[in-house]
Amino acid sequence: MKYILEINKLTKDFIPPLSFTKLIKLDFTHQRPIRALEEVSFSLKRGGTLGILGPNGAGKTTLLKIIATLILPDKGSVTVNGYRLGIDDDKIKSFIGMVSSQERSFYWRLTGRQNLEFFAAMYNLKNIKDKIKKLLNFFEIDYADRRFDSYSTGMKQKFALIRGLLNNPELLLLDEPTKSLDYAAALNLRKFIKENLIKKKEKTVIFTTHHIDEALDFCNLFMILHKGKIYGMGTLEELRQKINDSTAGLGEIFVKLTEGP
C-alpha cells in the first residue's frame, strides 16, 4: 500500500464552554461553534516525515487527535493502513503511537516502569517486561523505578515517547513534544528522535510545531496549517515554487501563504 495515511475533506467544529458570567446568569443559550478544521485533505507515503506548521489554535492537535481515534470528525474520512476511522478503530490504534507535550495520563504515584507496564497491558502486548527493558536500555534510562512525580519535565517526556513506541507503531504522531522542555532537554530529545526514529526510516512520522527550526531539522515534507485550513503542503522546494521564490525560507513561505489579500 503506497499511502499509510489518507485524509479526505476532514471538518471538525467545537462548541466553546459556557463562560463563568453566563453560568452565574443561568444563561444556557448555545454559543456559535468554533471551526477547528475545514475540509482538510492530504495523503502521506510510508517512511515520510511530515512537519505541520501553525500557530496555537491552527488545528494541529485536533488533527492528530482525530488520526489517533481520540476524537471523531464531524465530516470527512480518515484511512490508516487501509482501515477506516469510525469503523476499524481498534486496528488503527494498533498502527499508531502518539506523544503529546500535554501528557496528563501517567499515574504520578506509580514508578515510571509500573506506568509503562500498565499501558503495555492495555495494548495486550506479550513479553511486556522484555519490551520495556529494551526500550529503557535504548533510551539509557536508569531511573525507571522512581515515582513518576519525582521526574523532571524532560524525563517525563522521555517516558511519553517510550509509551508511544510500546506497540512498535508504523505511524508516530508527535504533538509539539519539546514544547515544555528547556533548551538543552529539547535539543537532546530532538537529536534522539532524528537519529533513532527518522534517519533509519523505521517509522512514518507526523510532527507538529510552531518552531521553524524544528521543522527544518526533522522533516522532508511540510504542511502550512492556519485557521483549520491547509495553505500549502510539499517539500521546501515545492513550497518555494508555490510562492514563486526560489530562495525563500520556511518562515517567509508561511507568512506569504497565510497573509490576507
C-alpha positions in Angstrom: 0.0 0.0 0.0 1.5 3.3 -1.2 0.0 5.6 1.4 -0.1 4.9 5.1 -2.5 7.8 5.7 -5.3 9.2 3.6 -7.5 12.1 4.7 -10.4 13.5 2.8 -12.3 16.7 3.5 -11.9 16.5 7.3 -14.0 19.0 9.2 -14.4 19.5 12.9 -16.3 22.0 15.0 -16.2 22.6 18.7 -18.8 24.3 20.9 -17.0 26.6 23.3 -17.7 26.0 27.1 -20.1 28.4 28.8 -18.4 31.4 30.4 -18.5 31.9 34.2 -20.7 35.0 33.6 -23.2 33.0 31.6 -23.3 30.3 34.3 -23.9 32.9 37.0 -26.8 34.4 35.0 -28.1 30.8 34.2 -27.8 31.7 30.6 -27.5 28.3 28.8 -28.0 29.6 25.3 -25.7 27.9 22.7 -22.7 29.7 21.5 -21.6 29.6 17.9 -19.3 26.6 17.2 -15.6 27.2 16.5 -14.3 25.5 13.4 -11.0 23.8 14.2 -10.6 22.0 10.8 -12.2 22.8 7.5 -12.1 20.3 4.6 -8.6 19.2 5.3 -7.3 16.7 2.7 -3.9 15.1 2.2 -2.1 11.8 1.8 1.2 10.6 3.4 3.5 8.0 1.9 5.2 5.4 4.1 8.5 6.5 5.6 7.8 10.2 5.2 8.3 12.8 7.9 5.7 15.5 7.8 6.1 18.7 9.8 2.8 20.5 10.4 3.5 24.2 11.0 1.0 26.6 12.5 0.4 28.9 15.5 -1.6 27.9 18.6 -5.2 27.4 17.5 -4.3 26.4 13.9 -5.9 22.9 14.4 -2.7 20.9 14.7 -3.6 19.0 17.9 -7.2 18.4 16.7 -5.9 16.8 13.5 -3.6 14.5 15.4 -6.2 13.5 17.9 -8.6 12.6 15.1 -5.9 10.5 13.3 -5.3 8.7 16.7 -9.0 7.9 17.1 -9.3 10.1 20.2 -12.0 12.3 18.8 -14.3 11.9 15.7 -14.6 14.4 12.9 -17.9 16.0 12.0 -17.3 15.3 8.3 -14.8 13.6 6.1 -12.9 10.4 6.3 -9.5 9.1 7.6 -7.9 5.9 6.4 -4.8 4.5 8.2 -3.1 1.4 6.6 -6.3 0.8 4.6 -8.6 0.9 7.7 -11.3 3.5 8.1 -11.8 5.7 11.1 -15.0 5.1 13.0 -15.2 1.5 11.6 -11.8 -0.1 12.3 -10.6 2.0 15.3 -9.0 -0.9 17.1 -7.0 -1.8 14.1 -5.9 1.8 13.6 -4.8 2.1 17.2 -2.5 -0.9 16.7 -0.6 1.0 14.0 -0.4 4.4 15.8 1.7 5.8 18.6 1.1 9.4 19.9 3.3 11.6 22.0 1.9 15.0 23.3 3.5 17.8 25.2 0.3 18.0 27.2 0.6 14.4 28.5 -1.5 14.0 31.7 -2.4 10.3 31.7 0.6 8.9 33.7 -0.1 7.9 37.2 2.2 10.0 39.4 2.2 7.7 42.4 3.5 4.8 40.4 7.0 4.4 39.1 7.9 5.0 35.5 8.3 1.3 35.0 4.9 0.5 36.6 3.3 3.1 34.3 4.7 1.5 31.2 3.7 -2.0 32.4 0.1 -0.7 32.8 -0.1 0.9 29.3 1.5 -2.2 27.7 -1.1 -4.4 29.4 -3.8 -2.1 27.8 -2.3 -2.8 24.4 -2.5 -6.6 25.3 1.2 -6.9 24.4 3.1 -10.1 25.1 6.5 -10.2 26.8 5.8 -6.9 28.4 8.8 -6.8 30.8 11.2 -7.6 28.0 9.8 -4.9 25.7 10.0 -2.3 28.4 13.5 -3.4 29.4 14.7 -3.0 25.8 13.1 0.5 25.4 14.6 1.7 28.8 18.0 0.5 27.7 17.5 2.1 24.3 16.8 5.4 26.0 19.6 4.9 28.5 17.2 5.3 31.4 18.3 4.0 34.8 15.7 5.8 36.9 12.6 3.8 35.9 11.9 2.6 39.4 11.4 6.1 40.9 8.0 7.6 41.4 6.7 9.4 38.3 6.1 12.7 40.2 9.8 12.9 41.0 10.8 13.1 37.4 11.9 16.3 35.6 9.8 17.5 32.6 12.5 16.1 30.3 12.3 12.7 32.0 8.5 12.7 31.7 8.8 13.4 28.0 11.1 10.5 27.5 8.6 8.2 29.2 5.8 9.7 27.0 7.9 8.8 23.9 8.6 5.3 25.2 4.8 4.8 25.7 4.2 6.0 22.2 6.7 3.3 21.0 5.4 0.4 23.1 3.3 -1.1 20.4 6.0 -0.6 17.8 3.7 1.7 15.7 4.1 2.3 12.0 2.8 5.8 12.3 4.2 8.0 15.1 2.4 11.2 16.0 4.5 13.8 17.8 2.4 16.8 19.0 4.9 19.5 19.9 6.9 17.0 22.1 9.6 19.6 23.0 7.1 22.4 24.0 7.6 22.3 27.8 11.3 21.5 27.8 14.2 23.8 28.4 16.7 24.4 25.6 19.1 21.6 26.5 16.4 19.0 27.1 14.6 19.9 23.9 17.9 19.7 21.9 18.6 16.2 23.3 15.1 14.9 22.6 15.2 16.3 19.1 18.6 14.7 18.5 17.3 11.3 19.7 14.1 11.4 17.6 16.1 12.4 14.5 18.9 9.9 14.8 16.9 6.9 16.1 13.5 7.2 14.5 13.7 9.4 11.4 17.1 8.8 9.8 16.6 5.0 10.0 13.2 5.4 8.3 11.6 2.8 10.6 8.6 5.0 11.2 6.3 7.3 9.3 6.3 10.5 11.5 4.0 13.4 11.8 5.5 16.2 13.8 3.6 19.4 14.8 5.4 22.6 15.9 5.3 26.3 15.6 9.1 26.5 15.6 10.6 26.7 12.1 14.0 25.3 13.0 12.4 22.2 14.5 10.5 21.5 11.3 13.6 22.0 9.1 15.7 19.8 11.4 13.2 16.9 11.3 11.1 16.9 8.2 11.2 16.3 4.4 7.6 17.4 3.9 5.9 20.4 5.3 2.3 21.4 5.8 1.2 25.0 6.4 -1.9 24.8 8.6 -3.7 28.0 9.5 -7.1 28.6 11.0 -8.0 25.0 10.3 -7.1 25.1 6.6 -4.2 23.8 4.6 -2.5 26.6 2.8 0.3 24.5 1.3 2.0 21.1 1.5 5.1 19.6 0.0 8.9 19.7 0.1 10.6 23.0 0.7 11.3 23.4 -3.0 7.7 22.7 -3.9 6.5 25.3 -1.4 9.0 27.8 -2.8 7.6 27.2 -6.3 4.1 27.8 -4.9 5.1 31.4 -3.9 7.5 31.9 -6.9 10.5 32.5 -4.8 13.4 30.1 -5.2 15.3 31.3 -2.1 12.5 31.8 0.5 12.9 30.3 3.9 10.1 28.3 5.6 9.1 31.3 7.7 8.8 33.5 4.7 6.7 30.9 2.9 4.4 30.6 5.9 3.8 34.4 6.0 3.3 34.7 2.2 0.8 31.8 2.1 -1.3 32.8 5.1 -1.3 36.6 4.8 -4.6 38.1 3.7 -5.3 39.8 0.4 
